[in-house]
Amino acid sequence: MIQLSDHFTLNKLLKFVLPSIIMMIFTSIYGVVDGLFVSNFVGRTAFAAINLVMPLLMGLSAIGFMIGTGGSAIVAKTLGENEPEKANEYFSFLVYATLIGGLLFSLSGFFFVKPLVTAEGELLNNCVLYARISFASLTFFMLQNVFQSFFVTAEKPKLGLFVIIAAGVTNMILDFLFIAVLNFGLAGAALATVCGECIGGLIPIFYFSRNNS
């Protein structure tokens, strides 16, 4: 197993960061998969709605990347200074801050998405529908982004990769089921994304809440 305290050669560095690169790719496919199924089975207006709403959702979820990237550096530095209790305090604070912030953004987005979207008529209705369902899992998506960085700090990048792949595959399968089979339309695409993001956010919580090293 590669540890952060190891001397990193180019080969070791590539092995260590490759899971993180793949994690980023899978995190980015939510909108792509939704768009693929919606454009083929629902219609152009619904597809346009996803493209209008997705930048807003990704922009808010990027706060999770910010917290995870900066926070994991602080936690790793504190662990390196042999202060595990202090590192745990930092880690817990960052997770709680993400939870609270994510809930606030979710509620705000649910109620205020309509004036934020520059659209009208059927397109506006589709945007509001997709956004309001998607905001239900924004907190978990932010946590998923936070934990991506902390899995690296915990020297478990492969476990983080497994979580992201599980979330991405769940999204793909449910997109097919909800849209192509059950004909849930645009709501089905949003529900599939919600399920995938919940998996990406919940599994790490169970892992990090256990007694482990």
Secondary structure as UniProt FT lines:
FT   TURN            4..5
FT   HELIX           10..27
FT   HELIX           29..41
FT   HELIX           44..80
FT   TURN            81..82
FT   HELIX           84..116
FT   HELIX           121..134
FT   HELIX           135..137
FT   HELIX           138..153
FT   TURN            154..155
FT   HELIX           157..175
FT   HELIX           176..181
FT   HELIX           186..208
//
